[in-house]
Amino acid sequence: MKYFLFDLDGTLLDSEQAIVHLYQEELPRMGLKKPDANMVLAESGKTAEEWVLALNPSIPEADVGRIAETVRRAFAYKYLPRYGKPYAESHDILTELRRKGAGIGAVTNQKRFEAEVSFKVMNFDFDVTACRDDVAHAKPAPDLVFEGLRRLGAKKEEALFVGDSFADAGAGKAAGVRTLLVKRFWNKEVDAEKIDSLSEVLKFL
């Protein structure tokens, strides 16, 4: 493969503790139920709106957007800088891909202001990035994968997409791009091709 697209949260970026603290601390501040940690992580891959609704299904529809935006900003400016970190292999894998001349992109359901914080935490300069506000539909729709390919100048048969969630699996499949999920406890039930660690990506060079 000449081109590699990566999801951020749960794939390259270990944001588990950031996400758990976010929902366990911010939702009660808004008068909502404090969720169990496993319940929070089980929703990995969803947009903030979907995540909030999954954890508190009784929230009035009119309030979802406001709550989701509050959650996004708390994640970006409070919890991600405090708790987020790249997975141990991430930098080495990305650096080796670049050394071998591969094009590297990040495609994320995060909005751009969140993603900019994630890129700082990652401390890696991706060739291209595509965020939620760059496209009409979030993953599992294929829009972000298509946009990543477009920005890389890549054909789908030349690219590999690496993620961790049902949303990544769905987006890659819908885009017709070979997709791998890094094994995490929240994707055990997802029907997709999986790898045990990021290092396995290098064999696709």
N, C-alpha and C positions, 0 to 999 in steps of 0.2 A: 504494500500500500504506500501511496505517496503522501496521503493526507490523513490527519487524525483529528477528530472532533471529540472533545471531552465535556461532560457535565462537570459542575463544580461541587456542590454540597453532596457529601457521601461518596464521591468518586475520587477527586483530587484533594478536596478540602474536608478535613475532619471538623465538622460543625455540630456534631451530635450534642455535646454539652451546651453549646450556645443555644441550640434549638430547644432543648429540654428546659433550661433555665428561663428562656424567653417565655414559653407558654405557661410554665408553672408559676412564674412570678407576675407576668403582665396580665394574664387573663383574670386572676383574682382581684387585681387592682381595678379592673373594670366591672367587678361584681359577678364574674363568671366562675364556673367550677374549675378548680385546680385539677388538671389531668395527670394521670399516671405517666411516668417516663416512657414505658414501653408503648403506651397508647399514642403518645406524641410521635415517636419514631416510626410507628407502624404506618403513619400517614405520609412518610417521606415521598417526595416527588410531586406533591400537590402544590397548587398556588396558595398564597396566604389566605385568600377567600375560602378556598376549599378546605384548608387545614382548620381554620377557625370554625367552620360549619361542622366539620367532622367531629371536632372535640366538644362542640356545644350546639347540637342540632336544633335547639329551641330558639336560637337567636333570631329575632325578626329580620327578614330579608333587607329591610331598609337600613339596618345597622351594620350589616356585614362589611360593606366597603369601608366605612369609617374605622371599624375595629381592625380590619386587615391592614389598613394604611398605618395605624398606630403600631401594630405588630412589626410591620416591615421596618419602620424607622427605628424602633427599639432594637431590632435584630442588627441592623447595619451600624448604628452608632454606639450601642451599649454592649450587646452580648457577643457579637462576632469579634470585635477587637479584643475582648477580654478572654474569650474561651476558644475561638477558632484557631486552627493550625493546619498546615499541610499534613497529609498522611506521610509516613516515614519515607515511602518510596517515590513520592510525587516528583520532587525536584530532579532526582537522578533519572527517572524515566523520561521526563520532558526534555532534560538536557541532552540525553542520548538521542532522542528522536530528532532534536534540532541539529546535533552534530552530524547525523546521517542525512541531513538535508530534507527532512519531512516538513510539510506545512502543518501548523498546529493551531487549532481554534478551540475556543470555549463557547459553549451554548448553554444558556441557563434560564430557568423560569424566574430568576431574580430580576427585578427592575434595575435599570442602569445605576441608580444611586447606591443600591445594595451591592451590585456586582463590583463597582469600583472599590469598595471596601474589601471585598473578597479577593480582588486582584492584588491589593496591597498586602493582605495577609499571605497570599500565595507567593508573592515576591517573584513572579515570573511574567515575562513580557510575551503574551500570546501574539501570534501573527494576526489573528482576527478574533473578534468577540461578537456575539449576538445575544441580546437580552430580551426579556419579556416585552418591553416597550418598543422593540424594533420590528415586531411582527403582529399580525392580527390575532393569532391564537397561540396559547401556551402549549407546551408538551402535555399530553401525548399527541397532539396534532403535529404534523411534520414540519410546520412553518420554520421553527428555529433551526432544524437540521438543514432544510433547504437554504435558509439564509446564511448559515455557516459555510455551506458548500459554495454558494454564490460569491461570498466574500473571499474565499480561498482560491476561487477560479478552478474548482475541482468538479470532476464528474463523479456521480454517486458510486460507480464501480471502482473508483480509485481511492475511496475513503473508507475509514473505519470509525464508527462512533462508539465511545466507551461511556457507560453510565452506571447507575446503581438502582434505579427504581422502575416501577411499572410504567411511569410516564416516559422514561428514556426508551424502554423496550418498545412501547407503542409508537413513539415518534420515529425511531429508527426504522421500524418495520414499515410504517406508513410512507416513509421517504424512500424506501427501497435500498437502504444502506445497511451493510452488515453491521450488526450491533452486538456488543459484549457488555454484560453486566458484571461488575466486580461483586463477588459474593459478600452480602451483608445479611444480618439476621432478618431484616425487613423485606428482603426480596426472595425468601425461600420458596414462596408459592408462585412467583412470577415465572411464566413459561418463556424462557429466553436462553440463549447461549451464554454461559457464565465462565468466568475465570477466577482462580483462587487469589491472585494478586495482580497488581498493576504491571509487574515485571513481565508477565506473559504477553503484554501488548507488543514488546520488542520483537517477538518472533514473526510479526506481521509486516515488518519492514521489508 
